[in-house]
Amino acid sequence: MQGIRAAFALTLATLVTGFLTAACENTSPNNTADNGGTASPAANTTTTSTTKGLKIGSLLPATGDLASIGQQMAGAVPLLVERVNACGGVNGSQVTLVSVDDQTDPKAGASGMNKLATLDKTAGVVGSFASSVSTAAVSIATQNKVVLISPGSTSPVFTEKAKKGDFKGFWARTAPPDTYQALALAQLAHKKGYKQVSTVVINNDYGVGFEKAFVQAFEKLGGTVVNKNKPVRYDPKATTFETEASAAFAGKPNAVLVVAYEETASLLLKSAYQQGLTKGVQILLTDGEKSDTFAEKVGKGPDGKYIVAGAIGTVPGSNGKGLEEFSKLWQSKKGVPPAPYTAHAWDAAALLVLSAQAAKQNTGVGIASKLREVANGPGTEVSDVCEGLKLLQQGKKINYQGASGNVDVDQNGDVVGVYDVWTIGDDGKTKTIDKVSPK
């Protein structure tokens, strides 16, 4: 979930003027309209529309527990569509984008995916971010032969299901699964000298999948997971955390790993602090909590210092050949550096349009048939999507090198990446301090 780099905070004005707000459909190319509708995912849509050609969707969280990350991720998709349409589109026509807010909620995500697949007739969708939402959406996508590429759902469950053939080639992701992030975080904890670690996780595919992978990796390194036999897993809809915090910090761990999202993780850690449990215990975090507003939400102590200052964590990083150009484009459009997962969302959209061009058809079946070919090669390495489209139009083969990484997609739809190690400073802001590779 999660799988999984970079300032997260944008100004309110940026958010309002972005395409991410709830909107009604608008049929003008590269244009959006906002009527403030929030009744359902079907109402929370933005359409950049043309009369024919490839139609893709975006199913990402503009609201809910992952909104602080999802809003910026979703902003990468229309940038990609704008770039593609400026250089001629796909298969001779402009690309249409339909964007839906999944609200970080599996039910809303399923409803949104159903709309994108059956009403909007999209061929491919970038989404979702939360693994629980992608779990709800992927079966609908597969049934309707729509390719779903997630830029951030990192649960190992998808690998297991892909191996069983559940997705029939209509699923992939540009962020690596948590089996890799958990290994990277276990290596980090081991390197820091933490011998006894406890875990507390959100009780969904992301949290539980990460927890299991971490326990296995950390034990192989000689570490002990204090609460292995009594794992602490909390309800995603929980609002109070006294019991869970007490259980997570019991047993005198050197460190506590919190696998969750910003909203609920902040409440849990605040509760732990108020109970006097956090003193002398290192807090380990993951991609779901990386936000410049996280420390503020947890709060400060009587000394005026942020409670979670000094916490460390991991997040999928970006090291692709296309990262520099993507970063320049993002900076020019947004006025800030690209946030974590924005490069992954860009690459997910790029793979959809390149695969459609390679297949010479604007269908999910066509995209699925060419996805691994354009991602893995063999062919000319390209990091610019327009260059890739041009070569494909000429009948040549390509090997897309993304902004997030080389995006080599395996038979299960997975990629392998690097991870940024981040910490929360005394000023409450996050900063990257290192990189770690699980291999």
N, C-alpha and C positions, 0 to 999 in steps of 0.2 A: 501497500500500500502505500504499496506502498510504497510498491516500492517507492529518488528518488530528492542545484546549488543555488554577493547576491543578496540583495536587499529585498525583503518581502513587502515592506510598507510602501504604498503609493498614497498620494494625497487624495482627499475626498473628491476633489475636482476631477482628478484623473479617472477615478472609478466611475463618477457620474457620466463623464463624457465618453467613456469606453463603450465597447459593444456589449459589455457583460451584463448590463442592467436588463431587467425583465422587459421584453419588447414584443410588439406585434410584428407580423410578417410584413416585409416591404419588398416590392418587386424591382426596385431600382438597383442596378449593379453597383457593388461596393458602397451600399448605403444602408443605414439602419434607422429604425424608428422606435420610440419609447412611449408606451402608453401606461407604464407603471403596473401592468397586470401581474399578479402574483398568485393566482388561484391554483395553478397546476403547471406541470412541466410543459404542457402544450401551450399555455399562455406565456411561459417564460422562454420565449424563443426569439431569436434574431435571424433573419434571412438575408443573405446577400445573394440575389437571384438573377438568373438569366432564363431565357425561354427554352434553351436546349443545352445539351452537353452533360458533362460529369456533375453529379450532385453528391456532395459529401456532408457529413454532419459533425457536430461537436457536442459531446455529452460530458460536461465538466461542472464542478461546483462553484457557482457564483455566490451561493448562500450556504449556510450550515457550518458544520464543525471544521471543514477544510476550505472555507471561503478565502481566507487570507492567502493561501497558496493557489487555489483553483482559479481565482480571478485573473491572476497573472499568467498562469498556464494557458488559459483559454484565449488570452490576448495574442498568443503566437499563431493561432490557426488562421484568423483573418489576414494577418500579415503575410502568411505563406500564400493564401489564395490571391491576395492583391498582387503579389510578386508574379505568380504564375499567369494571372490574367493579363498583366502588363506585357508579358513576353509571348502572348498568343494563345494561352489556355492549353487545353488538353484535347487531343483528337479533333483539332480544328474549331473548338468552341470554348467559350468562357466557362469557368467552374462556378457552380452555385454552392454556397455554404449555408446550412441551417444549424443554428446554435441553440442548444437547450441547457438550461440550468438543472442539474440533477439533485441539487439541494443537499448533497452529501447524505442522501437517503435512498436505500435500496428500492423502496416502493416508487418513489418519484423517478428514480433512474430507470426502472423497468417500464414505467409509463412513458417516459421520454424516449426510450429506445424503441418502444412499440410505435410511437408516433413517427420517429425518424425512418423506421423500416417500412411501415405499412401505409402511412399517409404521405410522407414526404418522398418516399421511394429513393432514399439515399443508397449509394453503392458501397460506401465505406464511412466509418465514423471514428473520430478521435475521441477515445474515452474508455472507461472513466478514470478518475483518480483513485478514489477509495476502492479497495479490493472488494468490499461487500457490495458496492454498487455495480462494479463490473461483473461480479458473480451473478447478480440479478439480470444484467443486460445481455450477457454473452449468449445465453441460450436462445434469447429472442433474435439476436443477430444471426446466429448460426441457422436457426430455423428458416429465416428469411433470406439467407445467402447474402448477408451484409458483412463485410470485413470490419471487425472491431480491433483497433490498435490502441492500446492504453499507453499513455506516457508516464504512468505512475502507479498502477496497481501491481504491487510487488509480492503478493502472497504466493508461497510455493504451491498452493492448491491448484493453480492454473497449469503448472507444469505436470502435475499428477493427472489432471483431467485430459490434458493434451495427449499424454502418453497413451491414454485409453481410447483416443480417437473421438472424444466428445465434441470437439470443435470443428472437425472436418476441414481444417485449414483456414477458417474464418476468424482466427484469433492470433494476435501477436502483441508484443509490447516493446517499447524502446528503453524502458528502465529495467535493470536486471532484477531477478527475483530475490526475495529476502534470504534465501539460502546463502547468497553471496554477501549481502549486507550484514547478516547475523554473524557470518564468519569474520568479516572485517571488524565488526564491533567486538567480537570475542578476542580477536588478536590485539585490538587496541587496549581492552581491559587487562589482558595478560601482560602486555608490554608496560602498562602503568603500574603493575604489581598488585592488582586486586585479586586476591585468592578466593574470597567468598562474596558472591553476588546474589542478590534476590531479584526477582522479577515481578512487575505488575503490569498487566496489559489490558487493553480494551478487548472485550469478548466478541471478536469478529474474525474473519479470515485473515486480516492483516495482523492483528495482535497475537492470536494464537499460533499462526504459522510462523511468525517471527520468533516467538517464545520457544517453540519446539526446536527450531533451527539453532538458536543461540545456545540453548542448554546442551545440545549435542556437540556443538563446536567448542564451547567453553570447557566442557568436561574432557574432551580430547586433548586440550591444552594443559590439563592438570588442575583446572579450577573446580570449585564446588558451588553449585547453585543451592543456596540454603533452603529455599522453599520448593524445591523440585517436586516433592511428593504432595505438596499442598499449594499449587499455583494460584496466584491471585489474579482473577479475571473479573472485570467489572462490566456491568450493563452499559452499552453505549448511550443509553438515555438517562443514566444516573446523574443526579445533581448534588448528592452528598457522598463523602468518601472517607468518613472517620474510620469505619471498620476496615476498609481496603488499605488505607494508609498504615494503620496500625499493624495489619498482617504483613504488609510488604516490608516494613522496616524491622520486624521481629527477627530474632536470631542473630543479632549483631553482625550484619553484613558490612563488608568494606565499601560496597557500592550497591546502588539500587538501579536497575534498568527499568525505565518507563517507556513502554511501547504503546503510543496512543496518539491522539490529535490534540491540537492546541487548547481548545476550549475545556475539555474534560481533564486533560493532564495538568493544566494550571490549577484547577480546583483541587485535584488530588494532592499536588505538592504543597499548596497553601495549607491544606488540612494537616499534612504531615508536619509542617513547620509549626503550626499552632499547637500541635500535640507535643512539641519538643523532640521530634524523632530524627530530624535531618542533621543535627550537629555532628560533625566528624564523618559524615557519610557522603561519598561521591555520588552525584546524580549522573546517570548515563541516559542519553536521549537518542532519538532516531529522527528520521526525515519528517515524520508527521508533526513534530513539535518545532521545527526550525522556522522561527518567525521573529522579526524584530519587535513584535508586540507581546511575545510570550512572557518575558521577564516582568513586564508591566502588569500583566494579568495575574501572575503569581503574587506579585507585590513586594513590598520592602519590610524589613524588620525595624524595630525601634531605633536602631542606629542609622537608619536611612539608606542602608545598603540593600541591593536586590537580593532576595532570598536565593535565587538560582544562579547568581553570579558564580562562575567557575565550573558550571555544568559543562560536560562535553558530550558530543554525539557524532553521528555519521549521517551522510545524505549522499545519494547518487550524484556524482560529479559529472562534469562535461570536459572532454578532452579531444573532441573530434576535429578533423581537418577543416570543417566548415564553421567552427566556433567563432573565429575572429570576425568573419564577415557577418555572421548572425548577430554577434554582440554589437557591432557597429550599427547595423540596421535597427536593432532594438533601442540602443541608446539614442539614435537620431529621432525615433518615433515616440519614445516614452520619456526620455530625459533622465533615465536611471539605468544602471547595469541590469542585464537579464537576471531574473530570479531563478532559484532552483526549479527544475522541471520545465522551464519555458523552452529550452533547447530540445528536450525530449518530445514536447508537444509539436514543435516545428518539424522535427524529423518524422513523427507519426503521420502528419499531414503530407509531408513530402513523399513518403513511401506510398501513400494512397494514390497521389496524382501520377507519380512515375510508373507505378504498376499498371494503372489504367492505360497510360500511353503505350507501355510495352505490349499490353494485350490488344491494343487497338480497339478497345471496347469499354464503354462506361458502365460496367456491371460489377457486382461483387464477385461473381464467378471469375470474371476476367482478372480483377485485382488479385484475388487469391492465387490464381494460376501463375502470376508473375512476381509475386511479392518477394520471395526468397531470391529469385534470379536478379532483380535489380538491387537488392540489399547486399547480396554476397558476391555477385559476379559469377563467372569471369566476365570481364569487360573493362572498358576505360573507367578509371577512377574519376569521379566527379563529386564535388561538394556543393556546386551551384545548381539549384534545381532547374533553372532555365537551360543551362548547358546540357544537363541530363535529358531534358525533354527534347532538345534539338537533336541530340545524337540518336535518341530513340525514334524520332520522326524519320531519320535517315536510315533506319533499319539496323543501327549499330547497337551493341550490347554495352551496358554500363555496370559499374560497381559503386553504388552511392555511399559516399563517406559523409556522415552527418555532422551536425553541430555537437550533439551529445556524445558521439563516439562513432565507431565504424559501422554500427548497427547491423552487424552480421547476425541474421536471424536463424536460429537452429530449427530443427524439425518440430520442436514444441512451441515455437513462437518466442523463444527466449533470446536475450542478448547478455553478454558479459560486459561489465563496466568497471570504472574506478569509483572510489568514494572520497568525498571531502570530509576531513575531520574538522568539526566546528566547535566553538565554545561561546559562552555568554560572558561578555566583558563586564567590568564594574559599572559601565554606563548602560547596561541592560541590552546592548546590541549584540547581534551575532557576528562572528568573524571566522573565516576559514584559517586554520593554523597548520594543516598538513593534508596529505593525501595518503590513502592506503588502498592496496589492491588485495582482493581475496585470493589471488593466485600468484 
